Every structure is written in structure tokens, then in C-alpha cells.
Amino acid sequence: MRVGLVCPYDWDVPGGVKSHVRDLAEELIRQGHEVSVLAPIRDDEAATEPYVVSAGRSVPVRYNGSVARLKFGFGTTQTVRRWIQRGEFDVLHIHEPAAPSISIIACWVANGPLVGTWHSSHVRSRALLAMNGTVQTAMEKLRARIAVSEDARRTLVEHVGGDAVLIPNGVSCQAYEGGSALPGWPGDGGTLMFIGRLGEPRKGLSVLIEAMPTIIEAFPNVRCLVAGPGDVDEIVEDLDPQVSSHMEFLGLVSEETKIDAFHSVDVYVAPHTGGESFGIVLLEAMASGTPVLASDLPAFSAVLGGGSAGQLFATGDSAELAKSAIELLSNAPRRQQLAQAGLARAHDYDWSTVAREIVEVYDSVTVGSGLVQCDLRGQLVGRLANFTRGDNEADG
């Protein structure tokens, strides 16, 4: 089967959707399918995976509680159209179909076997509400809809209508099981880890930082690895020196370094405060055999089996985070129990299983259908004008 995957977010920037699309593409290729991925790329001349096609350089846009790097515009429409025409795809799988990027453009310009996957969770999205009529026009093209979680499915139902089959995010367990500790880690004073965009409040780094003095009091030699893109100097500048001396900032890391970092610590901490529909990073830690301590967001609780495969604390409560971290660092048998339970649960989400479920959806929409074709109707310019105007109003 020839499969076209559309990723709305910049391929150079780490994120859950990008990771999902990359891992799905590689698993589909392993299963014998032909795959092409279209994505914005900040540096469109940089080397990337051979199956990725650049949609052009992205631009920063406020979307879903953060600044996402997206790609849209009239020139982009032609890029998407050419990619579809050349691809001769049996199925076109569009991720975040309503995102103000190449995803919604792909919905507009394509006809045939189209599948959409919803990843994000919005309590109330001004952008989606402002563009409701325009989004509906695109969503009508989809023959099947997938949601990665109940929160993502709720967002689809409340903002767009219709329903979706629930197929979760996946994780490549074999890749994460094969890591090794970074030089000098983990040590014997207790070790924690955080990964996420440093300047994005909903990732919760500030909650962990607030908990650190209490953790340090109980474990004077504790160390915390912090990985992710952002202005490290700005964060360190505001830190109490007694706290900063216990934290090591790695910045933006490669996949290999991220895996090794999971194998370097006693506990992975996910202090996110909201806006999460699934929690792929939890699965990555669990697949690495690293115990997880996470805020009790519904999406995180679901991944952790309500607390059976990881420990939960009240979202945003730094005191409870500190208490839970101290309990785990003090209790090696409990950490081992959570590591084993987490690893077993991660295997339920292995890509070898998840991708087969997605291919079943592909099969359901391609029976008796021809190839994906471009929509040559003359309505696209008006739709795109309304779309860009609505998005600007929603973000203004």
C-alpha cells in the first residue's frame, strides 16, 4: 500500500505529533508499505529521513496553548497539491486535520481515501470555534477518523462533530529498552528527569523547580536531568543557586541521548499542568524501564492505568510532587515494581500492534476506491482566505 502521511508541525521541532508520525511511518515501512511524509521543515535544506518531503519553511503561530511552527498560504497549497499528484497514494492519512497548517490544506485539495487523526485536547479552542464553518468543509472529506485518546475524541466531538475510533499513540519498545546510562549517571544520591519545552508553562517545569528545595532537603545529593528546547540561561538565571547546582540542563537532545537519559535516572517526572491528550513521553520512560511520577491529568492517569503503572500526584501541587518523589527515591522495591508494571503496559502500546490497527482503518476506506486525487474545484481560494482570516482573529 502507498501511504501519504501529513504532519502539520515542523519536523525539526520535537513534539508528540511529529514523533507519532515518524514512528508510524517507520513501522509501516517495516511492514512493507511505501510511505511518504509531508511536513514543514525549518531548515528545508537540512538532511532528514529519506521518506520526508519538505512543505517549506514553517512560521511560529500561537496554537493549542503554545507556539507551534506551522505552514500555510497559497504557495503551500500548490506544494501540497503537487505532492499528492506525484504520490499516487492509496490512502492519505492527515494528522491534526483541523490544524491551521498543511493538514487542513491537504483535506481541501484531496479527494478519495482520506483518514484523519486527532491528537490534541482542547477544553475550548477559540481557533476551532472561529473557523468552525471552514473546518467543517474540510472534515467532510474524511472517510475515517481516529483519536489517540478519549480527550482527543472529546475535542473532535465538541468542536467538529462526528465520532472517531480510538487508537492510542505507539512506542517502539525495542528502541527504548536498548539505552545505556549517560557518563557519570545515575550516581547514588537519587536522580530525577524532566523533558519538555522549557518555556511552555503547561509542561510544568516550574512545578518541579518549586518542589526541588524540599527534595534536596531529604536527598542532599539528588540530581535532576532537564532536557528540551528553550532558553536555558534565562531559566538558570532565575534559579536559586542551591537548586541550580542540583540540575543539569541538556538542551535539545537527539533521540539516542533521550533514550540514554531515561536509563540514567531513578524516576521520570511529568509535572504537566494541562493541554495533554495522551502522554507519549510517559510511554517512552516506561518502555525504558524507568519509574514514572506524573501529574494526575486524565490523559496521564489513563496511560498509567490509574496509577498501577506509575505514581500520580495532584496536578500543579509542588508540595505533593516533592512528597511523592521523596517516597519513591526512598523505596527501591516500589520503584522496581513501577518499572516492571510500566514496561509491561508500554508493550501494550508497541508500534507493531498500533500500526496494525491503523492499517485496518486504511483497509476499510480503500476497499473499492481508487487512488487519492486532487480536488480541482474552484472553491479553494475562498476557503483559504476565510481560513487564514479566521485563524488570525482567533489568535489576536
Order of alpha helices (4+ residues) and beta strands (2+ residues): beta-alpha-beta-beta-beta-beta-alpha-beta-alpha-beta-beta-alpha-alpha-beta-alpha-beta-alpha-beta-alpha-beta-alpha-alpha-beta-alpha-beta-alpha-beta-alpha-beta-alpha-alpha-alpha-beta-alpha
